[in-house]
Amino acid sequence: MPFIDEAKFLVKAGDGGNGCASFRREKFVPKGGPDGGDGGKGGSVIIETANNLFSLIDFRYRSHFIAERGVHGKGKKQHGRKGKGCLVKVPPGAIIKDAETGEVLADLIEDGERFLAAAGGKGGAGNVHYATSRNQAPRKAGKGKPGEERWLKIELKLIADIGLIGLPNAGKSTLLSKLSAANPKVAAYPFTTLEPQLGVLQFEYHPPCIIADIPGLIEGAHDGAGLGHKFLRHIERTRILLHVIDASGVEDGPLDQYRVLENELNRFNKELMGRQRFILLNKIDLLSDESLEDVIAEFKDQGLKSVTISAMRGDGLESLKEMLAEALETV
């Protein structure tokens, strides 16, 4: 199933029902009197977060969300029924914007959080409300007000406890598959993941957490190069960032990879530099002991502490889990 994290959609609230202009026709009531009921209020369109959703896939098949209009009033002071509202479910982390101005209208994070996207129109008043001492038989009734209608844009920023970032072919997908039950594409040839992948990391003595593989980081990503901003924004919701570095340095040196990642994060959003970050030197199974020591020393000389792992072979993953469990308790 494709991952959808952006969509444009129309919300249309229901119009209010018209009021009724009618008169009583009762025995022993000489002149009768106005008894028109009010029109019902139109239904509203409400956006609500749901923890069981992780993508905007529903918006691929539906782009118009329309609530029911209110029922017209009737005689004998019978008020019209209120129109049925329209409830739109979205994942936590959804940002609602005005499609024309780009103004942020809501940032929905918590499960069950609601946003009134379009308010239903007010129902018209029946002619009973227009009766006065000088006009005891009014023949007019109010018309229902139109419901709000507008185009909105929704953007999703994944809410994850841990985010995996790294250059293409650093081994993020393999690491995600070993730390969780997620099943991302993993192959023996170079490729880059085209959409974020989520997994649940289980601990023995700590609550589970959500871990996300964030694709799209190459040099120049902050300016839109590669997948650019399309997926970089998902990093903003993570509590801990793991820099996955290809320690074998087949294409770029490990330290050069780290500098590219740090530079892109800093230029995309400086607040990310305040997040807790760990450096994972992956693919140590491709290095000799001597070469690995040189790589570790290279980072140490820069005042950087690194963790060595082999996602493919499983080396260091248990120690990594323990480190992450301790880190999650402090953030």
Secondary structure as the mmCIF struct_conf table of DSSP 4:
data_model
#
loop_
_struct_conf.conf_type_id
_struct_conf.id
_struct_conf.beg_label_comp_id
_struct_conf.beg_label_asym_id
_struct_conf.beg_label_seq_id
_struct_conf.end_label_comp_id
_struct_conf.end_label_asym_id
_struct_conf.end_label_seq_id
STRN STRN1 GLU A 6 LYS A 12
HELX_LH_PP_P HELX_LH_PP_P1 ALA A 13 GLY A 19
STRN STRN2 PHE A 23 PHE A 23
TURN_TY1_P TURN_TY1_P1 LYS A 27 PHE A 28
BEND BEND1 PRO A 30 LYS A 31
STRN STRN3 PRO A 34 PRO A 34
HELX_LH_PP_P HELX_LH_PP_P2 GLY A 36 SER A 44
STRN STRN4 VAL A 45 THR A 49
TURN_TY1_P TURN_TY1_P2 ASN A 51 ASN A 52
BEND BEND2 SER A 55 SER A 55
TURN_TY1_P TURN_TY1_P3 ILE A 57 ILE A 57
HELX_RH_AL_P HELX_RH_AL_P1 ASP A 58 TYR A 61
STRN STRN5 HIS A 64 ILE A 66
HELX_LH_PP_P HELX_LH_PP_P3 ALA A 67 GLY A 73
STRN STRN6 LYS A 74 LYS A 74
TURN_TY1_P TURN_TY1_P4 GLY A 75 LYS A 77
STRN STRN7 GLN A 78 GLN A 78
HELX_LH_PP_P HELX_LH_PP_P4 HIS A 79 GLY A 85
STRN STRN8 CYS A 86 VAL A 90
TURN_TY1_P TURN_TY1_P5 PRO A 92 GLY A 93
STRN STRN9 ALA A 94 ASP A 98
TURN_TY1_P TURN_TY1_P6 ALA A 99 THR A 101
STRN STRN10 VAL A 104 LEU A 108
BEND BEND3 GLU A 110 GLU A 110
TURN_TY1_P TURN_TY1_P7 ASP A 111 GLY A 112
STRN STRN11 ARG A 114 ALA A 118
HELX_LH_PP_P HELX_LH_PP_P5 ALA A 119 GLY A 126
HELX_RH_3T_P HELX_RH_3T_P1 ASN A 127 TYR A 130
BEND BEND4 SER A 133 ARG A 134
BEND BEND5 GLN A 136 ALA A 137
HELX_LH_PP_P HELX_LH_PP_P6 GLY A 142 GLU A 148
STRN STRN12 GLU A 149 LEU A 156
BEND BEND6 ASP A 161 ASP A 161
STRN STRN13 ILE A 162 ILE A 165
BEND BEND7 LEU A 167 LEU A 167
TURN_TY1_P TURN_TY1_P8 PRO A 168 ASN A 169
BEND BEND8 ALA A 170 GLY A 171
HELX_RH_AL_P HELX_RH_AL_P2 LYS A 172 LEU A 179
BEND BEND9 SER A 180 ALA A 181
BEND BEND10 ALA A 188 TYR A 189
BEND BEND11 GLU A 195 GLU A 195
STRN STRN14 GLN A 197 LEU A 201
BEND BEND12 GLU A 204 HIS A 206
STRN STRN15 CYS A 209 ASP A 213
TURN_TY1_P TURN_TY1_P9 GLU A 219 GLY A 220
HELX_RH_3T_P HELX_RH_3T_P2 ALA A 221 ASP A 223
TURN_TY1_P TURN_TY1_P10 GLY A 224 GLY A 224
TURN_TY1_P TURN_TY1_P11 GLY A 226 GLY A 228
HELX_RH_AL_P HELX_RH_AL_P3 HIS A 229 LEU A 232
HELX_RH_3T_P HELX_RH_3T_P3 ARG A 233 ARG A 237
BEND BEND13 ARG A 239 ARG A 239
STRN STRN16 ILE A 240 ASP A 246
TURN_TY1_P TURN_TY1_P12 ALA A 247 SER A 248
BEND BEND14 VAL A 250 ASP A 252
HELX_RH_AL_P HELX_RH_AL_P4 PRO A 254 PHE A 268
HELX_RH_3T_P HELX_RH_3T_P4 LYS A 270 GLY A 274
BEND BEND15 ARG A 275 ARG A 275
STRN STRN17 GLN A 276 ASN A 282
HELX_RH_3T_P HELX_RH_3T_P5 ILE A 284 LEU A 286
BEND BEND16 LEU A 287 LEU A 287
HELX_RH_AL_P HELX_RH_AL_P5 ASP A 289 ASP A 301
TURN_TY1_P TURN_TY1_P13 GLN A 302 GLY A 303
STRN STRN18 SER A 306 THR A 308
STRN STRN19 SER A 310 SER A 310
TURN_TY1_P TURN_TY1_P14 ALA A 311 GLY A 314
STRN STRN20 ASP A 315 ASP A 315
TURN_TY1_P TURN_TY1_P15 GLY A 316 GLY A 316
HELX_RH_AL_P HELX_RH_AL_P6 LEU A 317 THR A 330
#
